[in-house]
Amino acid sequence: MSATARHPAYLVRPGLIRPVAPAGHGAFDAALAGRSSRLCLDDGRCVTLPARRWHAAASKADQWLLRQCHGPTLDLGCGPGRMVEALLTAGVSALGVDCSPVAVSQCRARGVPVVHGDVFGPLPRSGEWQHVLLADGNIGIGGDPLALLRRAASLLNRDGSVLVETGTSASGWWSGQACLHDDSGGVVGSWFPWAFLDLSRLADLARGAELSMVDVHRGSSRCFARLSRRTASEADGLGSRGS
């Protein structure tokens, strides 16, 4: 997973100074390496990370996203590369991007093409991709989903789409600082900016990035959306299918 720090070097709370991960560092390295399974937020909540899913082959629940990819696809925050691997197996050109050296190493061990870099930095074939993929909650990268959607849109060709996974609950959105905890509750690594949002909030933000939500899929535990650069009239055919 990829994260870019856009905050001061330290996040200050009353009586507390938290070091924040420098830009370009792999905030999820510990989870990718199996040393952490929880993401804790600065409001006190903790979220269990689906790290086993990251390392497995693409699952049935991933298929909706994969079926939307009909041309060259860029997977931002690709982790160990399961989605890129599945697309290549299906004959779709794909490339992963991750700032985590652990993720890049795991991709290469898997035989998956990957760029070691920041999603907000220079990337290959900018403006030429048919699809940009933000799976596994990667809409939270950088803590600013609108900035990330604008970045994703800038990577697309004129008919391209951004494919996004969101939360399932009607929780709106949260943006702040997060860190990884190990199973004993200890902090692993530094704090970094992150965000969560649901489908309704994604639709609002998409308009700010000059994208239209043209299709959605609501599964039992995961929700997905396709955002298009085409005109808003395409949204008239918005689908809503359950699993």
C-alpha positions as CSV (number, residue, x, y, z in Angstrom):
1,M,0.0,0.0,0.0
2,S,1.1,3.5,-0.7
3,A,0.9,6.6,1.4
4,T,2.2,10.2,0.9
5,A,2.7,12.4,4.0
6,R,1.3,15.9,3.4
7,H,1.5,17.1,7.0
8,P,4.2,18.5,9.2
9,A,7.0,16.3,10.4
10,Y,5.1,15.8,13.7
11,L,1.4,15.6,14.5
12,V,0.8,17.4,17.8
13,R,-2.1,16.5,20.1
14,P,-2.4,17.7,23.7
15,G,0.4,16.0,25.6
16,L,1.5,13.9,22.6
17,I,3.9,14.2,19.8
18,R,3.6,11.7,17.0
19,P,6.3,11.2,14.4
20,V,4.8,11.1,10.9
21,A,6.1,9.0,8.1
22,P,8.2,11.0,5.5
23,A,6.8,11.1,2.0
24,G,7.6,8.1,-0.1
25,H,8.0,5.6,2.8
26,G,6.0,2.4,2.8
27,A,3.5,3.0,5.6
28,F,2.1,-0.5,5.3
29,D,5.4,-2.3,5.2
30,A,4.8,-4.0,8.6
31,A,1.4,-5.3,7.5
32,L,2.8,-6.6,4.2
33,A,5.6,-8.4,6.1
34,G,3.1,-10.0,8.5
35,R,4.1,-8.0,11.6
36,S,0.9,-6.0,11.9
37,S,-2.8,-6.7,11.4
38,R,-4.5,-3.5,12.7
39,L,-4.7,0.0,11.4
40,C,-5.4,2.5,14.3
41,L,-6.9,5.9,13.6
42,D,-6.2,9.2,15.5
43,D,-9.9,9.2,16.8
44,G,-9.2,6.0,18.8
45,R,-10.8,3.4,16.4
46,C,-8.9,0.4,15.0
47,V,-9.6,-1.5,11.8
48,T,-8.5,-5.0,11.0
49,L,-6.5,-5.2,7.8
50,P,-7.2,-7.9,5.3
51,A,-3.5,-8.7,4.8
52,R,-4.2,-12.3,3.9
53,R,-6.3,-11.2,1.0
54,W,-3.5,-9.0,-0.3
55,H,-1.2,-12.0,-0.6
56,A,-3.7,-14.4,-2.0
57,A,-4.8,-14.8,-5.6
58,A,-7.6,-12.6,-6.7
59,S,-10.9,-13.7,-5.2
60,K,-14.5,-14.0,-6.3
61,A,-15.1,-10.7,-4.6
62,D,-12.4,-9.0,-6.8
63,Q,-14.0,-10.1,-10.0
64,W,-16.3,-7.1,-10.5
65,L,-13.4,-4.8,-10.5
66,L,-11.4,-7.1,-12.8
67,R,-14.2,-7.4,-15.3
68,Q,-14.3,-3.6,-15.7
69,C,-10.7,-3.6,-17.0
70,H,-10.7,-3.9,-20.8
71,G,-7.4,-2.1,-21.6
72,P,-4.2,-0.9,-20.0
73,T,-4.7,-0.7,-16.3
74,L,-2.6,1.0,-13.6
75,D,-3.0,-0.3,-10.0
76,L,-2.2,2.4,-7.5
77,G,-1.0,1.0,-4.2
78,C,-0.8,-2.5,-5.7
79,G,0.6,-4.2,-2.6
80,P,1.9,-7.8,-3.4
81,G,0.3,-7.5,-6.9
82,R,-2.7,-9.9,-6.9
83,M,-4.9,-7.7,-9.1
84,V,-2.1,-7.0,-11.6
85,E,-1.4,-10.7,-11.8
86,A,-5.1,-11.5,-12.4
87,L,-5.3,-8.9,-15.2
88,L,-2.2,-10.2,-16.9
89,T,-3.6,-13.8,-16.7
90,A,-6.8,-12.5,-18.4
91,G,-4.7,-10.9,-21.2
92,V,-5.1,-7.3,-20.0
93,S,-2.0,-5.1,-19.9
94,A,-1.4,-4.0,-16.3
95,L,1.2,-2.3,-14.1
96,G,1.4,-1.9,-10.4
97,V,2.6,1.1,-8.4
98,D,3.7,1.1,-4.8
99,C,6.0,3.2,-2.6
100,S,6.6,0.2,-0.3
101,P,9.9,-1.6,-0.9
102,V,8.3,-4.7,0.7
103,A,5.4,-4.6,-1.7
104,V,7.7,-4.1,-4.7
105,S,9.8,-7.1,-3.6
106,Q,6.7,-9.2,-3.2
107,C,5.5,-8.2,-6.7
108,R,8.8,-9.1,-8.3
109,A,8.9,-12.4,-6.5
110,R,5.4,-13.0,-8.0
111,G,6.6,-12.1,-11.5
112,V,4.3,-9.0,-11.5
113,P,5.5,-5.7,-13.2
114,V,5.7,-2.9,-10.7
115,V,7.0,0.6,-10.4
116,H,8.5,1.6,-7.1
117,G,7.2,5.1,-6.7
118,D,4.8,7.6,-5.2
119,V,1.4,7.7,-6.7
120,F,1.6,11.5,-6.8
121,G,5.0,11.5,-8.5
122,P,6.0,10.8,-12.1
123,L,4.5,7.6,-13.5
124,P,4.8,5.9,-16.9
125,R,2.4,6.6,-19.7
126,S,0.6,9.4,-17.8
127,G,-2.6,10.3,-19.7
128,E,-2.7,7.0,-21.6
129,W,-4.2,4.5,-19.2
130,Q,-7.6,3.1,-19.9
131,H,-8.2,2.3,-16.2
132,V,-6.8,3.3,-12.9
133,L,-7.5,0.9,-10.0
134,L,-7.8,1.9,-6.3
135,A,-8.7,-1.4,-4.6
136,D,-8.5,-2.5,-1.0
137,G,-9.3,1.0,0.4
138,N,-6.5,2.7,-1.5
139,I,-8.8,5.7,-2.0
140,G,-7.4,6.6,1.4
141,I,-3.9,7.1,0.1
142,G,-2.5,10.5,1.2
143,G,-5.5,11.3,3.4
144,D,-7.1,13.4,0.7
145,P,-9.5,11.4,-1.6
146,L,-10.3,14.4,-3.8
147,A,-6.7,15.0,-4.5
148,L,-6.2,11.3,-5.2
149,L,-9.2,11.2,-7.6
150,R,-7.8,14.2,-9.5
151,R,-4.5,12.5,-9.7
152,A,-6.0,9.3,-10.9
153,A,-8.1,11.2,-13.6
154,S,-4.9,12.9,-14.8
155,L,-3.4,9.4,-15.6
156,L,-6.4,8.4,-17.8
157,N,-6.9,8.7,-21.5
158,R,-10.0,10.6,-22.6
159,D,-12.3,7.6,-22.4
160,G,-10.8,6.1,-19.3
161,S,-12.2,5.1,-15.9
162,V,-11.2,5.0,-12.3
163,L,-12.2,1.9,-10.4
164,V,-12.6,2.4,-6.6
165,E,-13.3,0.3,-3.6
166,T,-15.1,2.0,-0.7
167,G,-16.5,1.1,2.7
168,T,-19.9,-0.6,2.9
169,S,-21.5,1.5,5.7
170,A,-23.2,4.8,5.3
171,S,-20.5,6.5,7.4
172,G,-19.6,9.4,5.1
173,W,-15.9,9.8,5.3
174,W,-13.1,10.1,7.8
175,S,-9.7,11.7,7.1
176,G,-6.8,12.0,9.6
177,Q,-3.7,10.2,10.8
178,A,-3.3,6.5,11.2
179,C,-0.6,4.0,12.2
180,L,-0.1,0.3,12.3
181,H,-0.3,-1.7,15.6
182,D,1.0,-5.2,16.2
183,D,-1.1,-7.9,17.9
184,S,0.0,-6.7,21.4
185,G,-1.2,-3.2,20.7
186,G,2.2,-1.6,20.1
187,V,2.7,1.0,17.5
188,V,4.6,-0.3,14.4
189,G,6.3,2.5,12.3
190,S,5.1,6.1,12.0
191,W,1.8,7.9,11.7
192,F,0.7,8.8,8.2
193,P,-2.3,10.5,6.5
194,W,-5.2,8.2,5.6
195,A,-8.9,8.3,4.8
196,F,-12.1,6.2,4.5
197,L,-15.3,7.0,2.6
198,D,-18.5,5.4,1.5
199,L,-20.2,5.3,-1.9
200,S,-22.4,8.4,-1.4
201,R,-19.4,10.5,-0.4
202,L,-17.4,9.1,-3.3
203,A,-20.1,10.3,-5.7
204,D,-19.8,13.9,-4.3
205,L,-16.0,13.9,-4.5
206,A,-16.0,12.4,-8.0
207,R,-17.7,15.5,-9.4
208,G,-14.9,17.6,-7.9
209,A,-12.5,15.6,-9.9
210,E,-14.6,16.0,-13.1
211,L,-15.6,12.3,-13.0
212,S,-19.0,10.7,-13.0
213,M,-20.0,7.6,-11.1
214,V,-21.5,5.4,-13.8
215,D,-21.7,2.0,-12.2
216,V,-21.6,0.5,-8.7
217,H,-21.5,-2.9,-7.1
218,R,-22.5,-3.5,-3.5
219,G,-21.2,-6.8,-2.1
220,S,-21.7,-8.3,1.3
221,S,-18.5,-6.8,2.7
222,R,-17.0,-4.6,-0.1
223,C,-18.4,-1.9,-2.4
224,F,-17.0,-0.8,-5.8
225,A,-17.6,2.0,-8.2
226,R,-16.6,2.9,-11.7
227,L,-15.9,6.6,-12.3
228,S,-15.8,7.8,-15.9
229,R,-14.3,10.9,-17.5
230,R,-17.2,10.9,-19.9
231,T,-20.2,13.3,-19.6
232,A,-22.5,13.2,-16.6
233,S,-25.3,12.0,-18.9
234,E,-23.7,8.5,-18.8
235,A,-24.6,8.4,-15.1
236,D,-28.3,8.0,-16.1
237,G,-27.6,4.3,-16.6
238,L,-26.0,3.9,-13.1
239,G,-26.2,0.3,-12.0
240,S,-26.5,-1.1,-8.5
241,R,-26.0,-4.8,-8.3
242,G,-25.5,-6.9,-5.2
243,S,-23.5,-10.1,-4.8
